[in-house]
Amino acid sequence: MIFNNSGCFRPKACVFAAACLFSSTLSIASDTHSLSQKADAAREQSRELELEQLQKARDAAGETQAREKKIYKKMQPNDWEAEQRVKAEKQFIERESREAKYLREARKAASKERKIPKPI
C-alpha cells in the first residue's frame, strides 16, 4: 500500500515497507547464524556422545577380557592339584608293588613243604 486510494505515492508507506524488509532480512540472518550455532553445538554433542560410547565399549571389552582370563585360569589345573595327582599316582604304584610282593611271598610259602616239628 505504497499508493493511496487516489493513486498517489506515499513515502511513509515506502519507508515502513523498507524497514519491514530490512528487519525480516536481519531476522533471517540471525536465524541462520543461530542455526549454524545450533549445528555446531549438535556436532559437538554428537562427538561427545560418540566418545562416551567408545569409552563404554572399551570398558566392556576390558571386563570381558578379565572374565575370560578368570575362566581360563579356572580351566587350567593349578600346581597344587597337579602335585596331589602325581602323589596319588605314586602311592597307587607303591601299593600295587607291595601287594605284588606279598602275593609273590605267599605263593613261595605255599609252594614249600613244611614239616611240623615234633613236640618233645
C-alpha positions in Angstrom: 0.0 0.0 0.0 2.6 2.4 -1.1 0.0 4.2 -3.1 -3.1 5.8 -1.6 -6.7 5.5 -2.9 -6.2 8.3 -5.4 -3.0 6.6 -6.8 -0.5 9.0 -5.3 2.8 7.7 -3.9 3.0 7.6 -0.1 6.6 8.0 1.1 5.8 7.0 4.7 4.5 3.6 3.5 7.6 3.1 1.4 9.8 3.7 4.4 7.7 1.4 6.5 7.9 -1.3 3.9 11.7 -0.9 3.6 12.0 -1.1 7.4 9.9 -4.3 7.5 12.0 -5.8 4.7 15.3 -4.9 6.4 14.1 -6.3 9.8 13.0 -9.6 8.2 16.3 -9.9 6.4 18.1 -9.3 9.8 15.9 -11.9 11.4 16.7 -14.4 8.7 20.4 -13.7 9.0 20.2 -14.0 12.8 18.2 -17.3 12.3 20.9 -18.7 10.0 23.6 -17.6 12.5 21.7 -19.3 15.3 21.1 -22.3 13.1 24.8 -22.6 12.4 25.5 -22.3 16.1 22.9 -25.0 16.8 24.6 -27.2 14.1 28.0 -26.7 15.8 26.5 -27.5 19.2 24.8 -30.6 17.8 28.1 -31.7 16.2 29.9 -31.2 19.5 27.3 -33.1 21.4 27.4 -35.9 18.8 31.2 -36.1 19.1 31.0 -36.2 22.9 28.3 -38.9 22.7 30.5 -40.9 20.3 33.5 -40.6 22.6 31.4 -41.7 25.6 30.1 -44.7 23.7 33.6 -45.6 22.6 34.8 -45.4 26.2 31.9 -47.7 27.3 32.8 -50.2 24.6 36.5 -50.2 25.7 35.4 -50.7 29.4 33.1 -53.6 28.4 35.9 -55.2 26.3 38.3 -54.9 29.3 35.7 -56.5 31.6 35.1 -59.3 29.0 38.9 -60.0 28.8 39.1 -60.1 32.6 36.3 -62.6 32.8 37.8 -64.7 30.0 41.2 -64.8 31.9 39.5 -65.8 35.1 37.6 -68.6 33.4 40.7 -69.7 31.6 42.7 -69.8 34.8 40.0 -71.9 36.4 40.2 -74.3 33.5 43.9 -74.8 33.9 45.0 -77.2 36.6 46.8 -75.4 39.3 50.1 -76.6 40.8 48.6 -78.0 44.0 46.1 -80.2 42.1 48.9 -81.5 39.8 51.1 -82.3 42.8 48.3 -84.1 44.5 47.5 -86.1 41.4 51.2 -87.1 41.0 51.4 -88.0 44.7 48.3 -90.2 44.4 49.7 -92.0 41.4 53.0 -92.7 43.2 51.1 -94.1 46.2 49.0 -96.3 43.9 52.1 -97.7 42.3 53.7 -98.4 45.6 50.6 -100.0 47.0 50.4 -102.2 43.9 54.0 -103.2 44.1 53.6 -104.1 47.8 50.6 -106.2 47.0 52.5 -108.0 44.2 55.4 -108.6 46.7 53.0 -110.1 49.3 51.4 -112.3 46.7 54.8 -113.5 45.5 55.9 -114.3 49.0 52.6 -116.1 49.7 52.9 -118.2 46.6 56.5 -119.0 47.5 55.5 -120.0 51.0 52.6 -122.1 49.8 54.8 -124.0 47.4 57.3 -125.0 50.1 56.7 -128.2 52.0 56.5 -127.6 55.6 57.4 -130.1 58.2 55.8 -129.6 61.5 58.3 -130.2 64.2 57.6 -133.0 66.6 56.9 -131.9 70.1 59.5 -133.0 72.6 
